[in-house]
Amino acid sequence: MQPSDEQMQRWEDDAREANRRAGEQGIPGGHPEIDRTVLVLTRLTVARIDANLELAKIGLENIERWTRQKGYLALCHAEWKQLIETHPWERRREMLLEESDEGQRLRSSHPFKGLVSPEERAAIHAP
C-alpha cells in the first residue's frame, strides 16, 4: 500500500519539526535531525515494499552490487545480508521501524536504497 498524501505530509512535518527543534537548540543539522529524516525516508521505503513485496529483493541486489563495486563485503552489509537471508520481511520491517538505538543503527545502513525518488527525498529534506 502506497502511503496516503496525509501520511506523507505527517512524515514530512515530523522531519521539519525535528529540524526546527534542532535549530532552536543551536544544532543545525545535528544527529537528531538526521536520524528523524532517515526514519521518515525509511517509513516511505517500507511502505513501498509493503505494497509490493517483490521490491524487497532490492536489498540483496544492492548488497551484491556494492560488494562488486568495492571488491569486499562491508560489515554492515554482511549483517544485513544475514538478516535478509534468515528473517521474513515482517521481522525486517519491525527492525527498520523500531524507534530505538538499535533501530536507528540498522536504518543507518539498510540496503533497501533506490525506492524513494529524488523529488520525494528533496521534499523530506526541505526546511
N, CA, C and O atoms as a printed pandas DataFrame, in Angstrom:
     atom_number atom_name residue_name chain_id  residue_number  x_coord  y_coord  z_coord
0              1         N          MET        A               1    0.834   -1.171    0.000
1              2        CA          MET        A               1    0.000    0.000    0.000
2              3         C          MET        A               1    0.888    1.247    0.000
3              4         O          MET        A               1    1.806    1.375    0.810
4              5         N          GLN        A               2    0.601    2.132   -0.898
5              6        CA          GLN        A               2    1.316    3.399   -1.001
6              7         C          GLN        A               2    0.848    4.305    0.133
7              8         O          GLN        A               2   -0.351    4.362    0.409
8              9         N          PRO        A               3    1.769    5.024    0.806
9             10        CA          PRO        A               3    1.308    5.925    1.860
10            11         C          PRO        A               3    0.405    7.003    1.280
11            12         O          PRO        A               3    0.619    7.478    0.164
12            13         N          SER        A               4   -0.599    7.379    2.049
13            14        CA          SER        A               4   -1.506    8.426    1.591
14            15         C          SER        A               4   -0.778    9.766    1.601
15            16         O          SER        A               4    0.284    9.911    2.205
16            17         N          ASP        A               5   -1.368   10.733    0.923
17            18        CA          ASP        A               5   -0.797   12.079    0.937
18            19         C          ASP        A               5   -0.758   12.615    2.365
19            20         O          ASP        A               5    0.179   13.316    2.747
20            21         N          GLU        A               6   -1.777   12.282    3.147
21            22        CA          GLU        A               6   -1.806   12.732    4.540
22            23         C          GLU        A               6   -0.666   12.109    5.342
23            24         O          GLU        A               6   -0.026   12.786    6.146
24            25         N          GLN        A               7   -0.415   10.816    5.122
25            26        CA          GLN        A               7    0.674   10.134    5.831
26            27         C          GLN        A               7    2.016   10.748    5.442
27            28         O          GLN        A               7    2.850   11.022    6.305
28            29         N          MET        A               8    2.221   10.961    4.164
29            30        CA          MET        A               8    3.470   11.584    3.706
30            31         C          MET        A               8    3.630   12.965    4.332
31            32         O          MET        A               8    4.724   13.334    4.760
32            33         N          GLN        A               9    2.536   13.730    4.386
33            34        CA          GLN        A               9    2.598   15.069    4.966
34            35         C          GLN        A               9    2.973   15.002    6.442
35            36         O          GLN        A               9    3.769   15.811    6.918
36            37         N          ARG        A              10    2.402   14.036    7.172
37            38        CA          ARG        A              10    2.743   13.879    8.588
38            39         C          ARG        A              10    4.223   13.551    8.746
39            40         O          ARG        A              10    4.889   14.101    9.622
40            41         N          TRP        A              11    4.744   12.653    7.900
41            42        CA          TRP        A              11    6.160   12.283    7.983
42            43         C          TRP        A              11    7.051   13.481    7.679
43            44         O          TRP        A              11    8.041   13.720    8.369
44            45         N          GLU        A              12    6.689   14.232    6.636
45            46        CA          GLU        A              12    7.468   15.420    6.289
46            47         C          GLU        A              12    7.400   16.444    7.420
47            48         O          GLU        A              12    8.405   17.072    7.754
48            49         N          ASP        A              13    6.211   16.613    8.011
49            50        CA          ASP        A              13    6.067   17.538    9.134
50            51         C          ASP        A              13    6.923   17.097   10.318
51            52         O          ASP        A              13    7.535   17.929   10.989
52            53         N          ASP        A              14    6.966   15.782   10.577
53            54        CA          ASP        A              14    7.807   15.255   11.653
54            55         C          ASP        A              14    9.267   15.626   11.422
55            56         O          ASP        A              14    9.951   16.074   12.342
56            57         N          ALA        A              15    9.741   15.440   10.202
57            58        CA          ALA        A              15   11.139   15.749    9.883
58            59         C          ALA        A              15   11.395   17.249   10.029
59            60         O          ALA        A              15   12.427   17.653   10.566
60            61         N          ARG        A              16   10.465   18.072    9.556
61            62        CA          ARG        A              16   10.636   19.523    9.677
62            63         C          ARG        A              16   10.635   19.962   11.140
63            64         O          ARG        A              16   11.409   20.834   11.536
64            65         N          GLU        A              17    9.753   19.346   11.944
65            66        CA          GLU        A              17    9.707   19.678   13.368
66            67         C          GLU        A              17   11.029   19.312   14.045
67            68         O          GLU        A              17   11.527   20.065   14.882
68            69         N          ALA        A              18   11.589   18.172   13.690
69            70        CA          ALA        A              18   12.892   17.782   14.244
70            71         C          ALA        A              18   13.955   18.797   13.823
71            72         O          ALA        A              18   14.813   19.162   14.627
72            73         N          ASN        A              19   13.904   19.253   12.576
73            74        CA          ASN        A              19   14.844   20.271   12.105
74            75         C          ASN        A              19   14.688   21.561   12.915
75            76         O          ASN        A              19   15.680   22.170   13.314
76            77         N          ARG        A              20   13.439   21.973   13.154
77            78        CA          ARG        A              20   13.178   23.200   13.894
78            79         C          ARG        A              20   13.706   23.091   15.322
79            80         O          ARG        A              20   14.373   24.003   15.812
80            81         N          ARG        A              21   13.409   21.976   15.990
81            82        CA          ARG        A              21   13.861   21.795   17.370
82            83         C          ARG        A              21   15.390   21.784   17.450
83            84         O          ARG        A              21   15.980   22.368   18.358
84            85         N          ALA        A              22   16.009   21.121   16.500
85            86        CA          ALA        A              22   17.478   21.086   16.498
86            87         C          ALA        A              22   18.036   22.492   16.322
87            88         O          ALA        A              22   19.007   22.860   16.983
88            89         N          GLY        A              23   17.430   23.283   15.436
89            90        CA          GLY        A              23   17.878   24.652   15.224
90            91         C          GLY        A              23   17.710   25.513   16.465
91            92         O          GLY        A              23   18.574   26.334   16.772
92            93         N          GLU        A              24   16.597   25.330   17.188
93            94        CA          GLU        A              24   16.373   26.081   18.428
94            95         C          GLU        A              24   17.427   25.742   19.472
95            96         O          GLU        A              24   17.766   26.578   20.310
96            97         N          GLN        A              25   17.938   24.535   19.425
97            98        CA          GLN        A              25   18.943   24.110   20.392
98            99         C          GLN        A              25   20.356   24.425   19.902
99           100         O          GLN        A              25   21.347   24.025   20.513
100          101         N          GLY        A              26   20.425   25.152   18.785
101          102        CA          GLY        A              26   21.731   25.518   18.255
102          103         C          GLY        A              26   22.442   24.360   17.579
103          104         O          GLY        A              26   23.668   24.351   17.472
104          105         N          ILE        A              27   21.666   23.379   17.121
105          106        CA          ILE        A              27   22.251   22.202   16.465
106          107         C          ILE        A              27   21.759   22.180   15.013
107          108         O          ILE        A              27   20.859   21.410   14.679
108          109         N          PRO        A              28   22.335   23.007   14.165
109          110        CA          PRO        A              28   21.887   22.985   12.770
110          111         C          PRO        A              28   22.324   21.691   12.098
111          112         O          PRO        A              28   23.519   21.439   11.940
112          113         N          GLY        A              29   21.366   20.884   11.709
113          114        CA          GLY        A              29   21.686   19.643   11.013
114          115         C          GLY        A              29   22.332   18.606   11.902
115          116         O          GLY        A              29   23.140   17.814   11.417
116          117         N          GLY        A              30   22.011   18.576   13.182
117          118        CA          GLY        A              30   22.607   17.613   14.095
118          119         C          GLY        A              30   22.065   16.210   13.919
119          120         O          GLY        A              30   21.176   15.965   13.103
120          121         N          HIS        A              31   22.620   15.286   14.704
121          122        CA          HIS        A              31   22.224   13.883   14.592
122          123         C          HIS        A              31   20.739   13.629   14.833
123          124         O          HIS        A              31   20.161   12.821   14.107
124          125         N          PRO        A              32   20.077   14.270   15.811
125          126        CA          PRO        A              32   18.640   14.007   15.974
126          127         C          PRO        A              32   17.855   14.325   14.706
127          128         O          PRO        A              32   16.936   13.596   14.334
128          129         N          GLU        A              33   18.225   15.416   14.051
129          130        CA          GLU        A              33   17.562   15.788   12.797
130          131         C          GLU        A              33   17.817   14.731   11.723
131          132         O          GLU        A              33   16.893   14.309   11.029
132          133         N          ILE        A              34   19.041   14.317   11.595
133          134        CA          ILE        A              34   19.401   13.319   10.587
134          135         C          ILE        A              34   18.675   12.008   10.872
135          136         O          ILE        A              34   18.111   11.398    9.962
136          137         N          ASP        A              35   18.686   11.575   12.128
137          138        CA          ASP        A              35   18.021   10.326   12.495
138          139         C          ASP        A              35   16.528   10.384   12.191
139          140         O          ASP        A              35   15.953    9.410   11.705
140          141         N          ARG        A              36   15.905   11.518   12.475
141          142        CA          ARG        A              36   14.458   11.664   12.225
142          143         C          ARG        A              36   14.182   11.628   10.718
143          144         O          ARG        A              36   13.225   10.996   10.272
144          145         N          THR        A              37   15.018   12.305    9.949
145          146        CA          THR        A              37   14.835   12.311    8.497
146          147         C          THR        A              37   15.024   10.913    7.923
147          148         O          THR        A              37   14.274   10.497    7.040
148          149         N          VAL        A              38   16.023   10.183    8.420
149          150        CA          VAL        A              38   16.245    8.810    7.961
150          151         C          VAL        A              38   15.042    7.939    8.300
151          152         O          VAL        A              38   14.659    7.082    7.504
152          153         N          LEU        A              39   14.440    8.147    9.469
153          154        CA          LEU        A              39   13.244    7.379    9.841
154          155         C          LEU        A              39   12.095    7.670    8.877
155          156         O          LEU        A              39   11.390    6.751    8.459
156          157         N          VAL        A              40   11.903    8.935    8.523
157          158        CA          VAL        A              40   10.842    9.302    7.580
158          159         C          VAL        A              40   11.095    8.638    6.222
159          160         O          VAL        A              40   10.177    8.067    5.634
160          161         N          LEU        A              41   12.318    8.707    5.728
161          162        CA          LEU        A              41   12.649    8.080    4.442
162          163         C          LEU        A              41   12.474    6.562    4.513
163          164         O          LEU        A              41   12.008    5.941    3.557
164          165         N          THR        A              42   12.848    5.972    5.641
165          166        CA          THR        A              42   12.707    4.523    5.798
166          167         C          THR        A              42   11.242    4.130    5.850
167          168         O          THR        A              42   10.862    3.098    5.298
168          169         N          ARG        A              43   10.414    4.931    6.502
169          170        CA          ARG        A              43    8.965    4.636    6.522
170          171         C          ARG        A              43    8.405    4.597    5.103
171          172         O          ARG        A              43    7.590    3.735    4.773
172          173         N          LEU        A              44    8.840    5.520    4.281
173          174        CA          LEU        A              44    8.377    5.544    2.891
174          175         C          LEU        A              44    8.874    4.314    2.143
175          176         O          LEU        A              44    8.116    3.694    1.398
176          177         N          THR        A              45   10.127    3.958    2.334
177          178        CA          THR        A              45   10.696    2.762    1.705
178          179         C          THR        A              45    9.923    1.516    2.128
179          180         O          THR        A              45    9.567    0.687    1.290
180          181         N          VAL        A              46    9.665    1.387    3.422
181          182        CA          VAL        A              46    8.928    0.231    3.947
182          183         C          VAL        A              46    7.517    0.188    3.355
183          184         O          VAL        A              46    7.031   -0.883    2.991
184          185         N          ALA        A              47    6.867    1.333    3.258
185          186        CA          ALA        A              47    5.522    1.371    2.670
186          187         C          ALA        A              47    5.548    0.890    1.220
187          188         O          ALA        A              47    4.631    0.197    0.779
188          189         N          ARG        A              48    6.590    1.252    0.482
189          190        CA          ARG        A              48    6.712    0.799   -0.913
190          191         C          ARG        A              48    6.866   -0.726   -0.967
191          192         O          ARG        A              48    6.244   -1.391   -1.796
192          193         N          ILE        A              49    7.692   -1.265   -0.086
193          194        CA          ILE        A              49    7.896   -2.720   -0.076
194          195         C          ILE        A              49    6.627   -3.420    0.382
195          196         O          ILE        A              49    6.271   -4.463   -0.166
196          197         N          ASP        A              50    5.934   -2.867    1.382
197          198        CA          ASP        A              50    4.670   -3.456    1.835
198          199         C          ASP        A              50    3.667   -3.549    0.688
199          200         O          ASP        A              50    2.908   -4.514    0.598
200          201         N          ALA        A              51    3.667   -2.555   -0.176
201          202        CA          ALA        A              51    2.740   -2.523   -1.308
202          203         C          ALA        A              51    3.120   -3.512   -2.399
203          204         O          ALA        A              51    2.267   -3.940   -3.177
204          205         N          ASN        A              52    4.409   -3.879   -2.460
205          206        CA          ASN        A              52    4.889   -4.804   -3.488
206          207         C          ASN        A              52    6.091   -5.549   -2.924
207          208         O          ASN        A              52    7.222   -5.071   -3.020
208          209         N          LEU        A              53    5.856   -6.706   -2.342
209          210        CA          LEU        A              53    6.919   -7.453   -1.667
210          211         C          LEU        A              53    8.068   -7.827   -2.598
211          212         O          LEU        A              53    9.167   -8.122   -2.129
212          213         N          GLU        A              54    7.834   -7.820   -3.900
213          214        CA          GLU        A              54    8.921   -8.072   -4.855
214          215         C          GLU        A              54   10.043   -7.048   -4.707
215          216         O          GLU        A              54   11.204   -7.338   -4.994
216          217         N          LEU        A              55    9.683   -5.854   -4.258
217          218        CA          LEU        A              55   10.690   -4.799   -4.099
218          219         C          LEU        A              55   11.702   -5.120   -3.001
219          220         O          LEU        A              55   12.787   -4.539   -2.975
220          221         N          ALA        A              56   11.361   -6.031   -2.099
221          222        CA          ALA        A              56   12.288   -6.380   -1.011
222          223         C          ALA        A              56   13.583   -6.984   -1.547
223          224         O          ALA        A              56   14.616   -6.936   -0.879
224          225         N          LYS        A              57   13.531   -7.551   -2.750
225          226        CA          LYS        A              57   14.746   -8.159   -3.311
226          227         C          LYS        A              57   15.819   -7.121   -3.621
227          228         O          LYS        A              57   16.980   -7.475   -3.827
228          229         N          ILE        A              58   15.443   -5.846   -3.658
229          230        CA          ILE        A              58   16.428   -4.805   -3.934
230          231         C          ILE        A              58   17.530   -4.789   -2.875
231          232         O          ILE        A              58   18.655   -4.374   -3.153
232          233         N          GLY        A              59   17.206   -5.243   -1.661
233          234        CA          GLY        A              59   18.215   -5.278   -0.596
234          235         C          GLY        A              59   19.413   -6.131   -0.970
235          236         O          GLY        A              59   20.550   -5.662   -0.926
236          237         N          LEU        A              60   19.164   -7.392   -1.341
237          238        CA          LEU        A              60   20.271   -8.274   -1.736
238          239         C          LEU        A              60   20.920   -7.812   -3.034
239          240         O          LEU        A              60   22.136   -7.912   -3.195
240          241         N          GLU        A              61   20.109   -7.306   -3.960
241          242        CA          GLU        A              61   20.667   -6.809   -5.223
242          243         C          GLU        A              61   21.650   -5.670   -4.960
243          244         O          GLU        A              61   22.733   -5.635   -5.543
244          245         N          ASN        A              62   21.274   -4.741   -4.085
245          246        CA          ASN        A              62   22.175   -3.622   -3.756
246          247         C          ASN        A              62   23.443   -4.120   -3.073
247          248         O          ASN        A              62   24.543   -3.680   -3.406
248          249         N          ILE        A              63   23.293   -5.036   -2.118
249          250        CA          ILE        A              63   24.468   -5.569   -1.417
250          251         C          ILE        A              63   25.417   -6.242   -2.404
251          252         O          ILE        A              63   26.630   -6.048   -2.327
252          253         N          GLU        A              64   24.878   -7.026   -3.324
253          254        CA          GLU        A              64   25.723   -7.690   -4.328
254          255         C          GLU        A              64   26.430   -6.671   -5.210
255          256         O          GLU        A              64   27.618   -6.813   -5.496
256          257         N          ARG        A              65   25.704   -5.644   -5.641
257          258        CA          ARG        A              65   26.309   -4.617   -6.499
258          259         C          ARG        A              65   27.387   -3.848   -5.744
259          260         O          ARG        A              65   28.473   -3.629   -6.281
260          261         N          TRP        A              66   27.106   -3.432   -4.501
261          262        CA          TRP        A              66   28.090   -2.676   -3.719
262          263         C          TRP        A              66   29.330   -3.514   -3.462
263          264         O          TRP        A              66   30.445   -2.992   -3.467
264          265         N          THR        A              67   29.144   -4.819   -3.235
265          266        CA          THR        A              67   30.282   -5.710   -2.981
266          267         C          THR        A              67   31.152   -5.811   -4.235
267          268         O          THR        A              67   32.379   -5.763   -4.149
268          269         N          ARG        A              68   30.517   -5.949   -5.393
269          270        CA          ARG        A              68   31.276   -5.989   -6.652
270          271         C          ARG        A              68   32.028   -4.681   -6.868
271          272         O          ARG        A              68   33.198   -4.695   -7.251
272          273         N          GLN        A              69   31.371   -3.557   -6.627
273          274        CA          GLN        A              69   31.989   -2.254   -6.852
274          275         C          GLN        A              69   33.174   -2.008   -5.925
275          276         O          GLN        A              69   34.198   -1.475   -6.351
276          277         N          LYS        A              70   33.036   -2.396   -4.657
277          278        CA          LYS        A              70   34.095   -2.145   -3.665
278          279         C          LYS        A              70   35.144   -3.247   -3.638
279          280         O          LYS        A              70   36.283   -3.012   -3.235
280          281         N          GLY        A              71   34.768   -4.441   -4.061
281          282        CA          GLY        A              71   35.693   -5.558   -4.012
282          283         C          GLY        A              71   35.692   -6.288   -2.681
283          284         O          GLY        A              71   36.491   -7.202   -2.478
284          285         N          TYR        A              72   34.815   -5.902   -1.778
285          286        CA          TYR        A              72   34.688   -6.575   -0.480
286          287         C          TYR        A              72   33.279   -6.331    0.064
287          288         O          TYR        A              72   32.571   -5.425   -0.377
288          289         N          LEU        A              73   32.894   -7.158    1.028
289          290        CA          LEU        A              73   31.591   -7.041    1.674
290          291         C          LEU        A              73   31.766   -6.270    2.978
291          292         O          LEU        A              73   32.397   -6.761    3.914
292          293         N          ALA        A              74   31.208   -5.067    3.038
293          294        CA          ALA        A              74   31.297   -4.255    4.252
294          295         C          ALA        A              74   30.580   -4.969    5.399
295          296         O          ALA        A              74   29.599   -5.680    5.179
296          297         N          LEU        A              75   31.075   -4.777    6.619
297          298        CA          LEU        A              75   30.488   -5.449    7.781
298          299         C          LEU        A              75   29.000   -5.156    7.944
299          300         O          LEU        A              75   28.218   -6.062    8.234
300          301         N          CYS        A              76   28.603   -3.892    7.759
301          302        CA          CYS        A              76   27.183   -3.552    7.903
302          303         C          CYS        A              76   26.341   -4.257    6.845
303          304         O          CYS        A              76   25.201   -4.639    7.110
304          305         N          HIS        A              77   26.900   -4.431    5.649
305          306        CA          HIS        A              77   26.160   -5.127    4.599
306          307         C          HIS        A              77   26.152   -6.633    4.838
307          308         O          HIS        A              77   25.189   -7.312    4.484
308          309         N          ALA        A              78   27.216   -7.156    5.436
309          310        CA          ALA        A              78   27.223   -8.580    5.804
310          311         C          ALA        A              78   26.128   -8.845    6.829
311          312         O          ALA        A              78   25.437   -9.862    6.765
312          313         N          GLU        A              79   25.975   -7.918    7.779
313          314        CA          GLU        A              79   24.909   -8.072    8.769
314          315         C          GLU        A              79   23.540   -8.064    8.096
315          316         O          GLU        A              79   22.696   -8.908    8.395
316          317         N          TRP        A              80   23.318   -7.118    7.190
317          318        CA          TRP        A              80   22.030   -7.047    6.502
318          319         C          TRP        A              80   21.804   -8.261    5.608
319          320         O          TRP        A              80   20.680   -8.755    5.512
320          321         N          LYS        A              81   22.844   -8.741    4.961
321          322        CA          LYS        A              81   22.713   -9.941    4.121
322          323         C          LYS        A              81   22.219  -11.103    4.974
323          324         O          LYS        A              81   21.322  -11.842    4.568
324          325         N          GLN        A              82   22.808  -11.263    6.158
325          326        CA          GLN        A              82   22.398  -12.333    7.068
326          327         C          GLN        A              82   20.950  -12.122    7.529
327          328         O          GLN        A              82   20.181  -13.081    7.598
328          329         N          LEU        A              83   20.574  -10.880    7.842
329          330        CA          LEU        A              83   19.199  -10.596    8.276
330          331         C          LEU        A              83   18.199  -10.911    7.161
331          332         O          LEU        A              83   17.140  -11.485    7.416
332          333         N          ILE        A              84   18.533  -10.541    5.946
333          334        CA          ILE        A              84   17.643  -10.795    4.802
334          335         C          ILE        A              84   17.484  -12.293    4.572
335          336         O          ILE        A              84   16.386  -12.772    4.285
336          337         N          GLU        A              85   18.579  -13.023    4.699
337          338        CA          GLU        A              85   18.539  -14.465    4.410
338          339         C          GLU        A              85   17.899  -15.282    5.533
339          340         O          GLU        A              85   17.504  -16.426    5.309
340          341         N          THR        A              86   17.792  -14.712    6.741
341          342        CA          THR        A              86   17.279  -15.507    7.861
342          343         C          THR        A              86   15.974  -14.985    8.470
343          344         O          THR        A              86   15.382  -15.663    9.310
344          345         N          HIS        A              87   15.516  -13.802    8.068
345          346        CA          HIS        A              87   14.292  -13.241    8.653
346          347         C          HIS        A              87   13.282  -12.899    7.561
347          348         O          HIS        A              87   13.661  -12.388    6.507
348          349         N          PRO        A              88   12.013  -13.173    7.800
349          350        CA          PRO        A              88   10.985  -12.777    6.833
350          351         C          PRO        A              88   10.852  -11.249    6.798
351          352         O          PRO        A              88   11.297  -10.554    7.711
352          353         N          TRP        A              89   10.235  -10.748    5.736
353          354        CA          TRP        A              89   10.068   -9.313    5.577
354          355         C          TRP        A              89    9.408   -8.690    6.809
355          356         O          TRP        A              89    9.821   -7.616    7.245
356          357         N          GLU        A              90    8.410   -9.332    7.365
357          358        CA          GLU        A              90    7.698   -8.746    8.501
358          359         C          GLU        A              90    8.650   -8.424    9.654
359          360         O          GLU        A              90    8.519   -7.378   10.290
360          361         N          ARG        A              91    9.598   -9.307    9.926
361          362        CA          ARG        A              91   10.565   -9.069   11.005
362          363         C          ARG        A              91   11.553   -7.964   10.629
363          364         O          ARG        A              91   11.887   -7.116   11.456
364          365         N          ARG        A              92   12.017   -7.978    9.380
365          366        CA          ARG        A              92   12.929   -6.917    8.930
366          367         C          ARG        A              92   12.227   -5.563    8.981
367          368         O          ARG        A              92   12.833   -4.546    9.321
368          369         N          ARG        A              93   10.952   -5.566    8.641
369          370        CA          ARG        A              93   10.136   -4.348    8.695
370          371         C          ARG        A              93   10.123   -3.800   10.121
371          372         O          ARG        A              93   10.343   -2.606   10.329
372          373         N          GLU        A              94    9.868   -4.661   11.098
373          374        CA          GLU        A              94    9.860   -4.253   12.506
374          375         C          GLU        A              94   11.209   -3.653   12.906
375          376         O          GLU        A              94   11.266   -2.625   13.581
376          377         N          MET        A              95   12.282   -4.302   12.487
377          378        CA          MET        A              95   13.625   -3.814   12.831
378          379         C          MET        A              95   13.861   -2.423   12.251
379          380         O          MET        A              95   14.399   -1.547   12.928
380          381         N          LEU        A              96   13.460   -2.222   11.001
381          382        CA          LEU        A              96   13.680   -0.942   10.329
382          383         C          LEU        A              96   12.894    0.197   10.978
383          384         O          LEU        A              96   13.367    1.332   11.023
384          385         N          LEU        A              97   11.700   -0.103   11.476
385          386        CA          LEU        A              97   10.827    0.940   12.011
386          387         C          LEU        A              97   10.925    1.108   13.524
387          388         O          LEU        A              97   10.314    2.013   14.093
388          389         N          GLU        A              98   11.689    0.240   14.170
389          390        CA          GLU        A              98   11.825    0.314   15.623
390          391         C          GLU        A              98   12.462    1.645   16.020
391          392         O          GLU        A              98   13.527    2.008   15.522
392          393         N          GLU        A              99   11.795    2.365   16.924
393          394        CA          GLU        A              99   12.315    3.658   17.378
394          395         C          GLU        A              99   13.172    3.436   18.622
395          396         O          GLU        A              99   12.755    3.695   19.752
396          397         N          SER        A             100   14.369    2.953   18.371
397          398        CA          SER        A             100   15.339    2.668   19.427
398          399         C          SER        A             100   16.731    2.896   18.843
399          400         O          SER        A             100   16.878    3.150   17.648
400          401         N          ASP        A             101   17.749    2.802   19.694
401          402        CA          ASP        A             101   19.111    2.930   19.193
402          403         C          ASP        A             101   19.424    1.837   18.176
403          404         O          ASP        A             101   20.076    2.087   17.162
404          405         N          GLU        A             102   18.951    0.618   18.458
405          406        CA          GLU        A             102   19.189   -0.496   17.529
406          407         C          GLU        A             102   18.477   -0.263   16.197
407          408         O          GLU        A             102   19.047   -0.511   15.134
408          409         N          GLY        A             103   17.245    0.209   16.254
409          410        CA          GLY        A             103   16.525    0.519   15.018
410          411         C          GLY        A             103   17.235    1.594   14.219
411          412         O          GLY        A             103   17.359    1.490   12.998
412          413         N          GLN        A             104   17.701    2.624   14.907
413          414        CA          GLN        A             104   18.423    3.701   14.230
414          415         C          GLN        A             104   19.709    3.175   13.605
415          416         O          GLN        A             104   20.060    3.546   12.485
416          417         N          ARG        A             105   20.411    2.310   14.335
417          418        CA          ARG        A             105   21.663    1.747   13.817
418          419         C          ARG        A             105   21.397    0.950   12.542
419          420         O          ARG        A             105   22.130    1.087   11.562
420          421         N          LEU        A             106   20.362    0.126   12.547
421          422        CA          LEU        A             106   20.045   -0.677   11.363
422          423         C          LEU        A             106   19.571    0.200   10.208
423          424         O          LEU        A             106   19.909   -0.063    9.054
424          425         N          ARG        A             107   18.793    1.237   10.505
425          426        CA          ARG        A             107   18.339    2.145    9.441
426          427         C          ARG        A             107   19.509    2.838    8.770
427          428         O          ARG        A             107   19.475    3.104    7.568
428          429         N          SER        A             108   20.548    3.131    9.546
429          430        CA          SER        A             108   21.672    3.908    9.004
430          431         C          SER        A             108   22.425    3.164    7.911
431          432         O          SER        A             108   23.164    3.776    7.140
432          433         N          SER        A             109   22.244    1.843    7.836
433          434        CA          SER        A             109   22.987    1.072    6.826
434          435         C          SER        A             109   22.093    0.144    6.009
435          436         O          SER        A             109   22.594   -0.754    5.333
436          437         N          HIS        A             110   20.771    0.348    6.063
437          438        CA          HIS        A             110   19.907   -0.596    5.357
438          439         C          HIS        A             110   20.156   -0.560    3.847
439          440         O          HIS        A             110   20.475    0.486    3.283
440          441         N          PRO        A             111   20.004   -1.722    3.207
441          442        CA          PRO        A             111   20.325   -1.813    1.783
442          443         C          PRO        A             111   19.138   -1.591    0.848
443          444         O          PRO        A             111   19.262   -1.819   -0.355
444          445         N          PHE        A             112   18.005   -1.156    1.363
445          446        CA          PHE        A             112   16.808   -1.015    0.535
446          447         C          PHE        A             112   16.754    0.365   -0.108
447          448         O          PHE        A             112   15.737    1.057   -0.053
448          449         N          LYS        A             113   17.870    0.747   -0.717
449          450        CA          LYS        A             113   18.002    2.063   -1.349
450          451         C          LYS        A             113   17.416    2.025   -2.760
451          452         O          LYS        A             113   17.359    0.972   -3.395
452          453         N          GLY        A             114   16.983    3.193   -3.236
453          454        CA          GLY        A             114   16.517    3.307   -4.608
454          455         C          GLY        A             114   15.003    3.301   -4.749
455          456         O          GLY        A             114   14.499    3.322   -5.871
456          457         N          LEU        A             115   14.262    3.273   -3.648
457          458        CA          LEU        A             115   12.807    3.221   -3.729
458          459         C          LEU        A             115   12.145    4.571   -3.457
459          460         O          LEU        A             115   10.924    4.696   -3.560
460          461         N          VAL        A             116   12.943    5.577   -3.112
461          462        CA          VAL        A             116   12.439    6.933   -2.886
462          463         C          VAL        A             116   13.034    7.819   -3.973
463          464         O          VAL        A             116   14.247    7.830   -4.184
464          465         N          SER        A             117   12.179    8.555   -4.654
465          466        CA          SER        A             117   12.652    9.391   -5.757
466          467         C          SER        A             117   13.433   10.599   -5.240
467          468         O          SER        A             117   13.264   11.004   -4.090
468          469         N          PRO        A             118   14.282   11.170   -6.083
469          470        CA          PRO        A             118   14.999   12.380   -5.679
470          471         C          PRO        A             118   14.048   13.515   -5.278
471          472         O          PRO        A             118   14.363   14.291   -4.376
472          473         N          GLU        A             119   12.901   13.616   -5.933
473          474        CA          GLU        A             119   11.931   14.663   -5.598
474          475         C          GLU        A             119   11.336   14.440   -4.209
475          476         O          GLU        A             119   11.169   15.385   -3.437
476          477         N          GLU        A             120   11.016   13.172   -3.897
477          478        CA          GLU        A             120   10.477   12.860   -2.567
478          479         C          GLU        A             120   11.527   13.122   -1.497
479          480         O          GLU        A             120   11.228   13.669   -0.435
480          481         N          ARG        A             121   12.748   12.729   -1.788
481          482        CA          ARG        A             121   13.852   12.945   -0.843
482          483         C          ARG        A             121   14.034   14.445   -0.588
483          484         O          ARG        A             121   14.195   14.868    0.557
484          485         N          ALA        A             122   14.008   15.242   -1.651
485          486        CA          ALA        A             122   14.168   16.693   -1.510
486          487         C          ALA        A             122   13.039   17.284   -0.686
487          488         O          ALA        A             122   13.276   18.164    0.141
488          489         N          ALA        A             123   11.813   16.815   -0.895
489          490        CA          ALA        A             123   10.670   17.344   -0.134
490          491         C          ALA        A             123   10.822   17.031    1.358
491          492         O          ALA        A             123   10.460   17.850    2.201
492          493         N          ILE        A             124   11.346   15.869    1.680
493          494        CA          ILE        A             124   11.515   15.487    3.077
494          495         C          ILE        A             124   12.659   16.270    3.713
495          496         O          ILE        A             124   12.599   16.605    4.896
496          497         N          HIS        A             125   13.693   16.560    2.944
497          498        CA          HIS        A             125   14.842   17.311    3.469
498          499         C          HIS        A             125   14.598   18.821    3.519
499          500         O          HIS        A             125   15.375   19.555    4.129
500          501         N          ALA        A             126   13.522   19.286    2.878
501          502        CA          ALA        A             126   13.261   20.735    2.822
502          503         C          ALA        A             126   13.039   21.284    4.223
503          504         O          ALA        A             126   12.413   20.630    5.058
504          505         N          PRO        A             127   13.558   22.496    4.487
505          506        CA          PRO        A             127   13.359   23.113    5.809
506          507         C          PRO        A             127   11.931   23.559    6.028
507          508         O          PRO        A             127   11.608   24.094    7.089
